[in-house]
Amino acid sequence: MANVVVVGSQWGDEGKGKIVDWLSERADVVVRFQGGHNAGHTLVIDGVSYKLSLLPSGVVRAGKLAIIGNGVVLDPHALIAEIDRLAEQGVKVTPDSLRIADNAALILSLHRRLDGLRENAAAPGAKIGTTQRGIGPAYEDKVGRRAIRVMDLAEWETLPGKIDRLLVHHNALLKGLGEKEVTPEEILAELEDVRERVVPYCDTVWALLEKRRRAGDRILFEGAQGALLDIDHGTYPYVTSSNTVAGQAATGSGLGPSAIDYVLGITKAYTTRVGEGPFPTEDDGEVGNFLGERGREFGTVTGRKRRCGWFDAALVRQTVKVSGINGIALTKLDVLDGLKEIKVCVGYELDGERLSFLPAGAAAQTRLTPVYETMPGWAGSTAGARSWAELPAEAVKYVRRIEELIEAPVAMLSTSPERVDTILVRDPFQD
């Protein structure tokens, strides 16, 4: 059976929710392998919308096993709140339907506090655009080997010493900022509130996944955000705090890379970005406003307005290589309906030199001038199309040109938020 990794190929917000839901119906196990509750997506099933930010998409489908892997940083209060919201919508999440890696690191209120303090204290040009949900500080503790992990909730007697070690680091920082220090009792009380509800979901996820793989189950690995926000390969420092590329699916779940059979990159037919950082094709004029309004470009979790611009083939080609993408799911093609002409970025100019990739240096990124190729738009509608024959000829030419420029085929084409409005070229789960 095929195992599939889904990653965003831009800066996130590519429309992964619909595609992941479409794939999760075919999967037996759905694994979230990185990130926290700072990103999310909306699933629409039988006319009901489910907004998820931490739980894997499979959790809303009966008979599927949802897994939160060790690569995720877990806010236990956010987890419980999301489980309770789903219960109000008639979806019961139980330890039979959800398992959480025992070695996943926890997000504490301390992390959220530090996240906000640092972001708010930064000069305007130095702000990262973090959602202030504690994601970054939690990953820092994980790498610093002082994190409180899910398994620690089940080993309550070991917690005081671990909390003391954690606070030696953070209280020194808070003191330096002139802020009130945190006591061990505050952290213990915070964890006491959640441990009885979180511990039943705790499991040795790597062993569970290997067992399910050997049994022939189809496994879907679901990432958050997009490859251009990767801590190593993204537009640093305006990135998230984890690896968002496909290789993280193995590291963040404990299942070896040889178990991955197909990587699907979700790619919007134009480009958007939330928060600070370089954006070579950004258009803050008429075109950008048109794309934002037509595409309803507001974050699922944060509600923040997204910056918009033309499709950047150079960026997507780069993420295709870095993530080993086998095919893309091209989304929101219908947003471009009615435009007389459409531009595609095919490369950049930097100080008189032509580049085919995004340079790593932040200063160089700000000096890039996009090189555009202009294509004719189409007067007809692509909205709701379910076959190539229903697409205007110019829309087909646009899709084919994207394939050539990014050096990857289109496996799926989405023409509306409705899951049935999908043109399937290749099922990634096909054996």
ABEGO torsion letter per residue (X at the ends): XBBBBBBBABAEGAGAAAAAAAAAAABABBBBABEBAABBBBBBBGGBBBBBAABBAAAABBGBBBBBBAABBBBAAAAAAAAAAAAAAGBBBBAAABBBBAABBBBBAAAAAAAAAAAAABBAAABAGBAGAGAAAAAAAAAAGABBBAAAAABAAAAAAAAAAAAAAAAAAAAAAGBBBBBAAAAAAAAAAAAAAAAAABBBAAAAAAAAAAAGBBBBBBBBEBAAABAAABBOABBBABBABAAAAAAAAGBBAAABABBBBBBBABBBBBEBEBBAABBABAAAAAAAAAAGBBBAAAGBBBBBBBBBAAAAAAAAAAAGBABBBBBGAAAABGBABBBBBAEBBBGGBBBABBBABAAAAAABBBBBBBBBBBABBABGBABAAABBAAAAAAAAAAAAAAGBBBABBBABABAABBBBABBAABX
